[in-house]
Amino acid sequence: MPKAVSSNEAKQHWRSLLGYVNEHGDEVIVEHHGRPTAVIMSYAAYEEVQTLREQNRRASVLSRLRSLEDRLGTQNRDLTEAEAMELGDRFSHELIDDLAGEGRLTFDRDWQR
């Protein structure tokens, strides 16, 4: 069960709180005026949270894409399969180019080693 401390206590006992988190594998909730404002957690727990966030983000995007696919599929029944594939390829390339241009998507080749 997470331990709750005031922000002043967290400031005064920072090292011991880090030791508590590492030793017990539990989180410490930092409160300011009685309201939770931050959490001190192990790096492993943080990585788990980040993984779950990414999984949720991907599931949300996939759901939106499937919804879009369903909606567009009914609108474009007159397209041949080749025309639909060409539109899909064009859209995906434009999307990737836009995301890369905004810096929201990078490729291994873009990283200098």
C-alpha positions as CSV (number, residue, x, y, z in Angstrom):
1,M,0.0,0.0,0.0
2,P,1.5,3.4,-0.9
3,K,2.8,5.6,1.8
4,A,1.6,9.3,1.9
5,V,3.8,12.2,3.0
6,S,3.5,15.9,2.9
7,S,5.7,17.9,0.5
8,N,7.6,19.3,3.4
9,E,8.3,15.8,4.8
10,A,9.3,14.7,1.3
11,K,11.8,17.5,1.1
12,Q,13.2,16.9,4.5
13,H,13.5,13.1,4.2
14,W,14.1,12.7,0.4
15,R,16.9,10.1,0.8
16,S,15.0,7.9,3.2
17,L,12.0,8.0,1.0
18,L,14.1,6.9,-2.0
19,G,15.4,4.1,0.2
20,Y,11.8,3.1,1.2
21,V,10.8,3.0,-2.4
22,N,13.8,0.8,-3.4
23,E,13.5,-1.4,-0.4
24,H,9.8,-2.0,-0.3
25,G,9.0,-1.6,-4.1
26,D,6.1,0.6,-3.1
27,E,5.2,4.1,-4.1
28,V,5.2,7.2,-1.9
29,I,2.4,9.8,-2.6
30,V,3.5,13.4,-2.0
31,E,0.7,15.6,-0.8
32,H,0.5,19.4,-0.8
33,H,-2.1,20.8,1.5
34,G,-3.6,17.4,1.9
35,R,-4.0,16.8,-1.9
36,P,-1.9,14.3,-3.8
37,T,0.4,16.1,-6.2
38,A,3.2,13.6,-7.1
39,V,4.3,10.0,-6.7
40,I,7.8,8.7,-6.0
41,M,8.2,5.3,-7.5
42,S,10.9,2.9,-8.6
43,Y,12.3,3.3,-12.1
44,A,11.0,-0.3,-12.9
45,A,7.5,0.8,-11.9
46,Y,7.8,3.9,-14.0
47,E,8.8,1.8,-17.0
48,E,5.7,-0.4,-16.4
49,V,3.5,2.7,-16.4
50,Q,5.1,4.0,-19.6
51,T,4.6,0.6,-21.3
52,L,0.9,0.6,-20.3
53,R,0.5,4.2,-21.5
54,E,2.0,3.3,-24.9
55,Q,-0.2,0.2,-25.1
56,N,-3.3,2.3,-24.4
57,R,-2.2,4.9,-26.9
58,R,-1.7,2.3,-29.6
59,A,-5.0,0.6,-28.8
60,S,-6.7,4.0,-29.0
61,V,-5.1,4.8,-32.4
62,L,-5.9,1.3,-33.7
63,S,-9.5,1.7,-32.7
64,R,-9.8,5.1,-34.3
65,L,-8.2,3.7,-37.5
66,R,-10.6,0.8,-37.6
67,S,-13.5,3.1,-37.1
68,L,-12.2,5.3,-40.0
69,E,-11.7,2.2,-42.1
70,D,-15.3,1.1,-41.5
71,R,-16.6,4.6,-42.3
72,L,-14.5,5.0,-45.4
73,G,-15.2,1.4,-46.5
74,T,-18.9,2.2,-46.8
75,Q,-18.2,5.5,-48.7
76,N,-15.8,4.0,-51.2
77,R,-17.4,0.7,-52.2
78,D,-17.0,1.8,-55.9
79,L,-13.2,1.6,-55.7
80,T,-11.3,-1.3,-57.1
81,E,-8.9,-3.1,-54.7
82,A,-5.9,-1.7,-56.5
83,E,-7.3,1.9,-56.2
84,A,-8.0,1.4,-52.5
85,M,-4.5,0.1,-51.9
86,E,-3.0,3.0,-53.8
87,L,-5.0,5.5,-51.6
88,G,-4.0,3.6,-48.5
89,D,-0.3,3.7,-49.5
90,R,-0.5,7.4,-50.3
91,F,-2.3,8.2,-47.0
92,S,0.2,6.3,-45.0
93,H,3.2,7.9,-46.7
94,E,1.6,11.4,-46.1
95,L,0.9,10.6,-42.5
96,I,4.5,9.3,-41.9
97,D,5.9,12.4,-43.7
98,D,3.8,14.7,-41.6
99,L,4.7,13.0,-38.3
100,A,8.4,13.0,-39.2
101,G,8.2,16.7,-40.2
102,E,6.7,17.6,-36.8
103,G,9.4,15.6,-35.0
104,R,6.9,13.2,-33.6
105,L,8.3,10.3,-35.5
106,T,12.0,9.4,-36.0
107,F,13.8,6.7,-37.7
108,D,17.0,4.9,-36.8
109,R,18.7,6.4,-39.8
110,D,18.0,9.9,-38.4
111,W,20.0,9.2,-35.3
112,Q,23.7,10.1,-35.5
113,R,25.8,7.4,-33.8
